[in-house]
């Protein structure tokens, strides 16, 4: 039985489940699109020894440095890039990899980022409103908060945070500009949800089991990093990169991401996308994958107890069933 790797600063979520899903012992080439500190990547490399290779992507320089340390022992078997996973197709072409045997996407915010106060992801520490995964990305959360219109802010909070009081919060933000610190924004949100800040903290935690500012911070983070657009952009690249029998494993942490993955897997596992009432297929769509997990795999109670941040994780896995895909490029 595989175990969580030792010596890393955070616990990779659904570690055993990822190793079982990707079956690294049966393959040679793998991609970890979201390295983090390298916990999953290390498990893949260990279980694909001695020939297995891994291409890893990470835009956060702190996480990238940790991954380099953790994976240094694997030498040339670990090819690590401080690049966005949206460059997947281009990087595989540079390497001359016609196909890969497994791809991992561990989406969203990592423990490393959440536990680094200066990045501004957490409302529990006073820090600049940054929230960028990549510190060289052009816009920060402060840029959005202080420049977008009230309507644009409300739309972001509702669409990406599913915040019921998005309009009231957006109105309060515009009236209170400039806002540049995390605690400053969090206190404003608490004040909107309840005029008495202390009461809001108590009732919010009791009702939703989350801090009242959680949805607002999630929404801004998603908008700053264009997370949902990135997921939509990488899934076709990942599918095209897989060889016959190769597997794609995706861990998501909220319903917005999971819905995108679920819908994409359902679509690409069907032979026809024509309306149900249409008697003859005219779309010509061919199923390219089969869903290994019709329902998402969730963390065990034991894992949640040891790592509470894993509680919202959902893993979906798909397997490539044809040697070609839409563009007709031979794979394998």
C-alpha positions as CSV (number, residue, x, y, z in Angstrom):
1,X,0.0,0.0,0.0
2,X,1.3,3.4,-0.9
3,X,1.8,6.0,1.9
4,X,2.0,9.7,2.2
5,X,5.6,10.8,1.4
6,X,7.6,12.1,4.3
7,X,9.6,15.3,4.5
8,X,7.3,17.6,2.6
9,X,5.7,20.8,4.1
10,X,2.1,19.8,3.3
11,X,0.1,16.6,2.8
12,X,-0.8,16.0,-0.8
13,X,-4.6,15.5,-1.0
14,X,-5.9,12.0,-2.0
15,X,-2.4,10.8,-2.4
16,X,-3.2,7.1,-2.4
17,X,-6.2,7.6,-4.7
18,X,-4.0,9.4,-7.2
19,X,-1.4,6.6,-7.3
20,X,-4.2,4.0,-7.8
21,X,-5.9,6.1,-10.5
22,X,-2.8,6.9,-12.6
23,X,-1.2,3.5,-12.2
24,X,2.3,4.8,-12.7
25,X,3.9,1.3,-12.5
26,X,2.4,0.6,-16.0
27,X,3.7,3.8,-17.7
28,X,6.7,5.8,-18.6
29,X,5.7,9.4,-19.2
30,X,3.6,11.5,-16.8
31,X,2.6,15.1,-16.3
32,X,1.9,16.9,-13.0
33,X,0.3,20.1,-14.1
34,X,0.2,21.5,-10.6
35,X,3.4,20.5,-8.8
36,X,2.9,22.4,-5.5
37,X,5.6,21.0,-3.2
38,X,6.0,17.9,-5.3
39,X,4.1,15.4,-3.1
40,X,2.1,13.8,-5.8
41,X,5.0,14.0,-8.3
42,X,7.3,12.2,-5.9
43,X,4.8,9.3,-5.5
44,X,4.4,9.0,-9.3
45,X,8.2,8.9,-9.8
46,X,8.7,6.4,-7.0
47,X,6.0,4.1,-8.4
48,X,7.2,4.4,-12.0
49,X,10.9,3.6,-11.3
50,X,13.3,3.0,-12.8
51,X,12.3,4.3,-16.2
52,X,9.4,6.7,-15.5
53,X,9.7,10.3,-16.4
54,X,7.6,13.2,-15.1
55,X,7.1,16.7,-16.6
56,X,5.9,19.1,-13.9
57,X,4.4,22.6,-14.1
58,X,4.3,25.3,-11.3
59,X,3.9,29.1,-11.5
60,X,4.4,29.9,-7.8
61,X,8.2,30.4,-7.2
62,X,8.0,29.3,-3.6
63,X,6.2,26.1,-4.4
64,X,8.5,25.5,-7.4
65,X,11.6,25.8,-5.2
66,X,10.2,23.3,-2.7
67,X,9.3,20.9,-5.5
68,X,12.9,21.2,-6.9
69,X,14.2,20.2,-3.5
70,X,11.8,17.3,-3.0
71,X,12.4,15.9,-6.5
72,X,16.2,16.5,-6.8
73,X,16.9,12.9,-6.0
74,X,15.2,11.7,-9.2
75,X,17.6,13.7,-11.4
76,X,16.8,13.8,-15.1
77,X,13.6,11.8,-14.5
78,X,12.0,14.9,-13.2
79,X,11.6,17.7,-15.7
80,X,10.3,20.8,-13.8
81,X,9.1,24.0,-15.5
82,X,8.1,27.2,-13.8
83,X,5.4,27.7,-16.5
84,X,1.7,27.6,-16.7
85,X,0.0,24.3,-17.5
86,X,-1.7,26.1,-20.3
87,X,1.6,25.6,-22.2
88,X,1.2,21.8,-21.9
89,X,1.0,21.1,-25.7
90,X,3.9,23.4,-26.5
91,X,6.1,21.9,-23.8
92,X,5.4,18.3,-24.9
93,X,6.2,19.2,-28.4
94,X,9.6,20.7,-27.3
95,X,10.4,17.4,-25.5
96,X,9.4,15.3,-28.4
97,X,6.8,13.4,-26.3
98,X,4.1,12.2,-28.8
99,X,1.9,11.0,-25.9
100,X,1.9,10.5,-22.1
101,X,0.5,7.8,-19.8
102,X,-1.0,9.9,-17.1
103,X,-1.8,13.5,-16.3
104,X,-2.7,15.1,-12.9
105,X,-4.4,18.4,-12.2
106,X,-4.7,19.4,-8.6
107,X,-6.7,22.6,-8.9
108,X,-7.2,25.6,-6.8
109,X,-5.3,27.0,-3.8
110,X,-2.4,25.0,-2.3
111,X,-1.6,24.9,1.4
112,X,1.7,26.6,0.6
113,X,0.0,29.6,-0.8
114,X,-2.6,29.8,1.9
115,X,0.1,29.6,4.6
116,X,2.2,32.4,3.1
117,X,0.6,35.5,4.5
118,X,2.2,38.0,2.1
119,X,0.4,36.4,-0.8
120,X,-2.9,37.8,0.5
121,X,-5.0,34.7,0.1
122,X,-6.1,34.5,3.8
123,X,-8.2,36.9,5.7
124,X,-6.8,35.7,9.0
125,X,-3.5,37.6,8.5
126,X,-3.1,41.3,7.5
127,X,-1.4,41.4,4.2
128,X,-1.6,43.2,0.8
129,X,-4.6,42.2,-1.3
130,X,-2.5,40.2,-3.9
131,X,-3.9,36.7,-4.4
132,X,-1.8,35.9,-7.5
133,X,-0.5,32.4,-8.0
134,X,2.2,33.8,-10.4
135,X,3.7,37.0,-8.8
136,X,4.4,38.2,-12.4
137,X,0.8,38.1,-13.4
138,X,-0.5,41.6,-14.3
139,X,-3.4,42.1,-11.9
140,X,-3.8,41.7,-8.2
141,X,-7.0,41.4,-6.2
142,X,-6.4,45.0,-5.1
143,X,-6.5,46.1,-8.7
144,X,-9.9,44.5,-9.2
145,X,-11.3,45.7,-6.0
146,X,-10.3,49.3,-6.6
147,X,-10.9,49.6,-10.4
148,X,-13.9,47.5,-11.4
149,X,-17.4,49.0,-11.4
150,X,-19.9,48.0,-8.8
151,X,-21.8,45.9,-11.3
152,X,-18.6,44.1,-12.4
153,X,-17.6,43.4,-8.8
154,X,-21.1,42.0,-7.9
155,X,-21.0,39.7,-10.9
156,X,-17.6,38.3,-9.9
157,X,-18.7,37.7,-6.3
158,X,-21.9,36.0,-7.4
159,X,-20.5,34.0,-10.3
160,X,-17.2,32.8,-8.7
161,X,-18.1,33.0,-5.0
162,X,-21.8,32.2,-5.1
163,X,-22.2,35.0,-2.6
164,X,-25.9,35.8,-1.9
165,X,-25.1,39.3,-0.8
166,X,-22.8,40.1,-3.8
167,X,-24.5,43.4,-4.6
168,X,-24.4,44.7,-1.1
169,X,-20.8,43.8,-0.7
170,X,-19.9,45.3,-4.1
171,X,-21.7,48.5,-3.1
172,X,-19.8,48.7,0.2
173,X,-16.5,48.1,-1.5
174,X,-17.0,50.9,-4.0
175,X,-18.0,53.3,-1.2
176,X,-14.9,52.3,0.9
177,X,-12.2,52.5,-1.8
178,X,-9.3,52.3,-1.7
179,X,-9.0,48.9,-0.1
180,X,-5.5,47.4,-0.1
181,X,-5.3,45.0,2.8
182,X,-6.8,41.6,3.5
183,X,-8.2,42.3,6.9
184,X,-9.6,45.6,5.7
185,X,-11.7,43.8,3.0
186,X,-12.6,40.9,5.4
187,X,-14.0,43.4,8.0
188,X,-16.0,45.2,5.4
189,X,-17.6,42.0,4.2
190,X,-18.4,41.0,7.8
191,X,-20.0,44.4,8.3
192,X,-22.2,43.9,5.3
193,X,-23.4,40.5,6.4
194,X,-24.2,41.9,9.8
195,X,-23.9,45.4,11.2
196,X,-22.4,44.0,14.4
197,X,-19.0,42.5,13.4
198,X,-18.7,40.2,16.3
199,X,-22.2,38.9,15.9
200,X,-21.5,38.3,12.2
201,X,-18.5,36.2,13.0
202,X,-20.4,34.1,15.4
203,X,-23.6,33.6,13.3
204,X,-21.6,33.1,10.1
205,X,-19.5,30.4,11.5
206,X,-22.4,28.7,13.1
207,X,-24.7,28.8,10.1
208,X,-22.2,28.1,7.2
209,X,-19.2,26.7,9.2
210,X,-17.1,29.2,7.2
211,X,-16.0,32.8,7.8
212,X,-18.4,35.3,6.2
213,X,-15.6,36.6,3.9
214,X,-14.7,33.2,2.5
215,X,-16.9,33.5,-0.6
216,X,-15.7,37.0,-1.4
217,X,-12.0,35.9,-1.1
218,X,-12.6,32.8,-3.2
219,X,-14.3,34.8,-5.9
220,X,-11.5,37.4,-6.2
221,X,-8.8,34.7,-6.2
222,X,-10.6,32.9,-9.0
223,X,-10.9,36.1,-11.0
224,X,-7.3,37.2,-10.4
225,X,-5.9,33.9,-11.6
226,X,-8.6,33.2,-14.2
227,X,-8.9,29.7,-12.8
228,X,-12.0,28.5,-14.5
229,X,-10.8,29.7,-17.9
230,X,-7.5,27.9,-17.3
231,X,-9.3,24.6,-16.5
232,X,-11.4,24.9,-19.7
233,X,-8.2,25.6,-21.6
234,X,-6.1,22.8,-20.3
235,X,-8.6,19.9,-20.5
236,X,-8.6,19.6,-24.3
237,X,-4.8,19.8,-24.3
238,X,-4.6,17.0,-21.7
239,X,-6.9,14.8,-23.5
240,X,-5.0,15.3,-26.8
241,X,-1.7,14.5,-25.0
242,X,-2.9,11.1,-23.6
243,X,-2.0,7.9,-25.4
244,X,-4.3,5.0,-25.7
245,X,-5.1,3.8,-22.1
246,X,-3.6,6.9,-20.6
247,X,-5.5,8.5,-17.7
248,X,-6.3,12.0,-16.6
249,X,-7.0,12.6,-12.9
250,X,-8.4,15.9,-11.8
251,X,-8.8,17.1,-8.1
252,X,-11.1,20.0,-7.6
253,X,-12.1,21.8,-4.4
254,X,-15.4,23.6,-5.3
255,X,-18.4,23.0,-7.4
256,X,-17.5,25.5,-10.1
257,X,-14.3,23.6,-11.0
258,X,-15.9,20.2,-10.5
259,X,-18.8,21.1,-12.8
260,X,-16.5,22.0,-15.6
261,X,-14.6,18.7,-15.3
262,X,-17.7,16.7,-14.9
263,X,-19.4,18.2,-18.0
264,X,-16.3,17.8,-20.1
265,X,-15.8,14.2,-19.2
266,X,-19.5,13.5,-19.9
267,X,-19.3,15.2,-23.2
268,X,-16.1,13.4,-24.4
269,X,-17.3,10.0,-23.3
270,X,-20.3,10.2,-25.6
271,X,-20.5,9.2,-29.3
272,X,-23.1,11.7,-30.3
273,X,-23.9,15.2,-29.0
274,X,-26.9,15.8,-31.2
275,X,-30.3,16.7,-29.5
276,X,-32.1,13.6,-28.2
277,X,-35.0,14.1,-30.6
278,X,-32.8,14.2,-33.7
279,X,-33.3,10.9,-35.5
280,X,-29.9,10.9,-37.3
281,X,-26.5,11.9,-35.9
282,X,-25.0,14.8,-37.8
283,X,-22.3,15.9,-35.3
284,X,-19.9,13.1,-36.0
285,X,-18.6,13.3,-32.5
286,X,-16.7,10.2,-31.3
287,X,-16.2,9.2,-27.7
288,X,-12.5,9.6,-26.8
289,X,-12.6,8.7,-23.1
290,X,-14.4,6.5,-20.6
291,X,-15.2,7.8,-17.2
292,X,-13.4,5.7,-14.5
293,X,-15.2,7.6,-11.8
294,X,-18.8,8.2,-12.6
295,X,-19.1,9.9,-9.2
296,X,-16.1,11.8,-7.7
297,X,-13.9,10.1,-5.2
298,X,-13.9,11.9,-1.8
299,X,-11.3,11.9,1.0
300,X,-11.8,9.3,3.7
301,X,-12.8,10.4,7.2
302,X,-9.3,9.5,8.3
303,X,-7.7,11.8,5.8
304,X,-10.1,14.7,6.6
305,X,-9.3,14.2,10.3
306,X,-5.5,14.5,9.7
307,X,-5.9,17.2,7.0
308,X,-9.1,19.2,7.3
309,X,-8.3,21.1,4.2
310,X,-8.9,18.0,2.2
311,X,-12.6,17.8,3.1
312,X,-13.9,19.5,0.0
313,X,-11.6,17.6,-2.5
314,X,-13.2,15.7,-5.3
315,X,-11.3,13.4,-7.7
316,X,-12.5,12.5,-11.2
317,X,-10.6,10.1,-13.5
318,X,-11.0,9.4,-17.2
319,X,-9.1,7.0,-19.5
320,X,-8.3,7.5,-23.2
321,X,-10.0,4.9,-25.4
322,X,-8.9,6.0,-29.0
323,X,-5.5,6.6,-30.5
324,X,-6.6,9.8,-32.3
325,X,-8.6,12.7,-31.3
326,X,-10.3,15.7,-32.9
327,X,-7.3,17.1,-34.8
328,X,-6.4,13.7,-36.2
329,X,-2.9,13.7,-34.7
330,X,-1.6,10.2,-34.2
331,X,-0.9,9.5,-30.6
332,X,1.4,6.9,-29.0
